[in-house]
Amino acid sequence: MKIGGLQRVSLIDYQGFICAVVFSEGCNFRCPYCHNPELVDPCLFRTCIKENDVIEFLNTRKGKLDAVSITGGEPTIQPHLTAFIRQVKKMGFAVKMDTNGSHPQIIKNLLSEELLDFIAMDVKAPMDRYKDVIKAQVNTDFIKESISLILKAKIPYEFRTTIVQSQLDENDILEIARLLPKANSYILQKFMPTKTLDNKFLKEKSWPDEKLQNIKTILENEISSVTIR
């Protein structure tokens, strides 16, 4: 697996767990507001960390870490993802994975093998606006299939949308929410212009707090837990 980074300990990436964070290198989306450009733009790629080195590190952290969070980039484009997770699970760690939902078959396989303990999916936009927001080609049927798989999953999950003022309005969020009927958790992520794939987005903003609170109140009529993060 191409590993572009390793955070040896995190108290925030997997709520309630002390975890290491493995950053996979490469992504099939080109969201201009992405805050991990060094994992998306091949021109910014660094020398990958050897998979064996990560496994050796995790071996030294048994009993000290609870879990491993796998993020990116986009983990599901990695051909050796499943084999890597199998190794991590055999070591006794819980596994959380972040995904953009573009490869539902991978998600389905991981869930059927019970290799995931938590899954988080970013839902970028309403289906008819997906390509405009992610700046890449995508089969939105795959996005919808991934949503359906996660809604039916027997593990904790969350859906997330990053709120960039120029990209999404209230109607867009309401339309996204309709794709998540009776979801247990939906996160409205404030866009933070600290580092972006497209430098023009360093001047962009999230919505004002009042606007975020208003949409949160509306969404709570249909979704069990709505959080502004």
C-alpha positions in Angstrom: 0.0 0.0 0.0 1.2 3.5 -0.8 1.5 5.3 2.5 2.1 9.0 2.3 2.2 9.7 6.0 1.9 8.3 9.6 0.7 10.1 12.7 1.9 8.0 15.5 -0.8 9.0 18.0 -4.1 10.9 17.8 -6.8 11.5 20.4 -9.3 13.1 17.9 -9.4 11.0 14.7 -11.4 8.1 16.2 -13.6 9.3 19.0 -13.1 7.4 22.2 -10.0 5.7 21.0 -6.3 6.4 21.1 -5.2 5.7 17.5 -2.5 6.0 14.9 -3.4 7.6 11.6 -2.2 6.1 8.3 -2.5 8.4 5.3 -2.8 6.7 2.0 -1.2 8.4 -1.0 -3.3 9.3 -4.1 -6.9 10.3 -4.7 -9.3 10.0 -7.7 -11.0 13.3 -6.7 -9.6 16.8 -7.1 -11.6 18.8 -4.6 -10.0 22.3 -4.7 -10.6 22.8 -1.0 -8.8 19.6 0.0 -6.6 20.1 3.0 -4.2 17.3 2.2 -2.8 18.4 -1.2 0.4 16.5 -0.7 -1.6 13.3 -0.8 -3.6 14.2 -3.9 -1.3 16.1 -6.3 1.4 13.7 -7.7 3.7 16.7 -8.0 3.6 17.1 -4.2 4.1 13.4 -3.4 6.9 12.5 -1.0 8.8 9.3 -0.6 6.3 6.7 0.7 6.6 5.1 4.1 7.2 1.3 3.7 4.2 -0.7 4.7 6.4 -3.1 6.7 7.8 -0.1 8.7 4.2 0.8 9.7 3.4 -2.7 10.7 6.6 -2.9 12.8 5.7 0.4 14.5 2.2 -0.9 15.3 3.7 -4.0 16.8 5.5 -1.8 19.3 2.3 0.0 20.2 0.2 -3.0 21.2 -1.5 -2.3 24.5 -0.8 1.4 24.0 -2.9 2.2 21.0 -6.5 1.1 20.6 -7.0 1.6 16.9 -5.7 2.6 13.5 -7.5 5.2 11.4 -6.9 4.9 7.6 -7.5 8.1 5.6 -6.0 9.8 2.6 -6.0 10.6 -0.1 -8.5 7.9 -0.9 -7.8 4.5 0.7 -10.1 2.5 -1.5 -8.0 3.1 -4.6 -5.1 1.2 -3.0 -4.9 -2.3 -4.4 -3.4 -3.7 -1.2 -5.8 -2.0 1.2 -7.7 -5.1 2.3 -4.5 -7.1 2.9 -3.1 -4.2 5.0 -6.3 -4.0 7.1 -6.2 -7.8 7.7 -2.8 -7.5 9.2 -3.8 -4.6 11.4 -6.9 -6.4 12.6 -4.9 -9.6 13.4 -2.7 -7.4 15.6 -5.8 -6.6 17.7 -6.4 -3.0 16.7 -9.8 -1.6 15.8 -9.9 0.0 12.3 -11.6 3.2 11.2 -11.6 4.1 7.5 -12.4 7.4 5.8 -13.6 7.3 2.2 -15.1 9.3 -0.6 -17.4 6.4 -1.5 -16.3 6.1 -5.1 -15.6 2.3 -4.8 -18.6 0.6 -3.2 -17.4 -2.9 -4.0 -14.3 -2.3 -1.8 -16.5 -1.0 1.0 -18.9 -4.0 0.6 -16.0 -6.5 0.8 -14.5 -4.8 3.9 -17.8 -4.8 5.6 -18.6 -8.4 4.7 -15.2 -9.6 6.1 -15.9 -7.5 9.2 -12.6 -5.7 8.8 -13.9 -2.3 9.7 -15.1 -1.1 13.1 -16.0 2.5 12.0 -16.5 4.0 8.6 -16.7 7.7 7.7 -17.8 8.9 4.2 -17.6 12.3 2.8 -20.6 13.3 0.7 -19.4 16.2 -1.3 -22.5 17.6 -3.0 -25.9 16.8 -4.4 -25.6 14.1 -7.2 -26.2 16.5 -10.0 -23.4 18.8 -8.9 -20.8 16.2 -7.9 -18.5 16.6 -10.8 -18.5 20.4 -10.5 -17.5 20.3 -6.8 -14.9 17.5 -6.9 -13.4 18.6 -10.3 -13.2 15.0 -11.5 -15.3 12.3 -13.3 -17.4 10.2 -11.0 -20.1 7.6 -11.3 -22.7 9.0 -8.9 -24.5 5.6 -8.8 -21.4 4.4 -7.0 -21.7 7.2 -4.5 -25.3 6.3 -3.8 -24.5 2.6 -3.5 -21.8 3.4 -0.9 -24.2 5.5 1.0 -26.7 2.6 1.0 -24.1 0.1 2.2 -23.0 2.3 5.1 -26.6 3.0 6.1 -27.2 -0.7 6.4 -23.8 -1.4 8.1 -23.8 -3.0 11.5 -20.9 -0.8 12.7 -20.8 2.8 13.8 -20.5 5.3 10.9 -20.8 9.0 10.0 -21.4 11.0 6.9 -19.6 14.3 6.4 -19.9 17.3 4.2 -17.3 20.1 4.1 -19.1 23.5 4.0 -17.4 25.9 1.6 -19.5 29.0 1.1 -18.9 29.3 -2.7 -19.6 25.6 -3.3 -22.8 24.7 -1.4 -25.9 26.5 -0.3 -28.7 25.5 2.1 -30.7 23.7 -0.6 -27.6 21.7 -1.5 -27.3 20.5 2.1 -31.0 19.6 2.3 -30.6 17.6 -0.9 -27.6 15.8 0.5 -29.6 15.0 3.6 -32.4 13.4 1.6 -29.8 10.8 0.5 -29.2 9.9 4.1 -32.6 8.9 5.4 -32.6 8.1 9.1 -28.8 8.3 9.2 -27.3 8.0 12.7 -24.8 10.7 12.2 -24.1 13.6 9.8 -21.2 16.0 10.3 -21.2 19.6 8.9 -17.5 20.3 8.6 -16.4 23.9 8.7 -14.0 24.7 5.9 -10.7 25.9 7.3 -8.6 27.7 4.7 -5.1 26.8 6.1 -3.9 24.5 3.3 -5.7 23.7 0.0 -5.2 21.8 -3.2 -6.2 25.0 -5.2 -4.5 28.0 -3.6 -7.4 30.2 -4.7 -9.4 28.5 -2.0 -7.2 29.9 0.7 -9.5 33.0 0.4 -12.7 31.0 0.7 -14.9 30.8 3.8 -17.3 28.5 5.5 -20.8 29.6 6.4 -21.4 31.9 9.3 -22.1 30.1 12.6 -25.7 31.3 12.7 -26.4 29.8 9.2 -24.8 26.5 10.2 -27.0 26.4 13.3 -30.1 27.0 11.3 -29.5 24.2 8.9 -28.5 21.9 11.7 -31.9 22.5 13.4 -33.7 21.7 10.2 -31.7 18.5 9.5 -32.3 17.2 13.1 -35.9 16.6 12.1 -34.7 13.7 9.9 -31.2 12.7 11.1 -30.6 11.4 14.6 -27.3 13.3 15.2 -26.2 16.4 13.4 -22.9 17.9 14.5 -21.0 21.0 13.4 -17.3 20.3 13.5 
